[in-house]
Amino acid sequence: MKIKFYTIRGCAHCATMEQLCDRAGLPYEKVLVGEEDGCSISMFDFTAAYPNAKGFPYVLLDDEYIGGLVEAAKVFLDKGLVSTKKK
């Protein structure tokens, strides 16, 4: 399973997405969007590549868009990668 998500600085949902991947023990590629130093892609190029994007994180699973944080969490739950039970 290949996970890639686009994020922006200061995004709480993006930070939670990263924690979700870590909790599931899954490797992921995080792509920082913006104009500042250290960003991988400009906002212009991101919106050109993904014109229907509504927010961040913008999550791709095996190169297919699945949604944002909530949709990714549902997929992880359905696949048994994470649980709602507390340890």
N, C-alpha and C positions, 0 to 999 in steps of 0.2 A: 504494500500500500504506500503510495507516494503522496505526501501531504505538503502542500505549498500554500502559504497565505501571505497576503499583502497587508501591511500595517502602516500606521502613521505614528509619529511620536506622541506620547501622552494618551494613547487610547487604552482605556481600562478594559474594554472588551478584547482587544488584541492581546493584552497581558494575560487575560484569563484563557484565551485560546492557546497561548504558549504553555501555560500551566496544565491545561487539559492534555496536550500532547505529551508533556513530561510525565504526567500522572499515568497515562496509557503506556508509557515507555516506547513511544513511537518517534522515529526521527522525522524531522520536518525541515522545510526551507522557509525561512521568514524573509520577506522582501520589504524593505523600508521604502515607502513612497514619500516624496517631498522634494523640496528645492535645496535643503540644507546639506552641508558636508556630511558624507557618510551614507547618504540615501542611494539606493540602488537604481531607482527609476523616478523620473519626474512625475508630478501629478498630471501634467499634460500628456505624457506618453502612456501613463496608466489609463487615463480616461479614453484615450484613443484606442488602446488595446481592449478595454472593457467598458464600452459606452453605456452598458446597462447597470453598471455597479452603483449601488445605492449607499454603501457605507463600508466600514472596516470593522473587523477583518473581512477580507474577501478570500474565501477558502476554496481551494481546488483540491479534489481528491482524484488521484490518477489522471491529472490534467483536465478534469471536468469540474465545472463550478457546482458546488453543493449549497452555497449560501454563506451565512455568517456564523457567528459563535453558536447560536441556538441550534441551527441545522447541523453543524458539525458535532455538537454534543449529542444530538439525537442519533446520528450515524454511529458514533462511538458506542453509545448505549446499545443500539440494535446489534452491533457486531460483538458485543460483550467485552469491549476494550476497557471500559470503565464501568463502575457500579454506582448506584445511588446510596449504597449502604456505607455507613461510617465505620472506620476501623477502630 
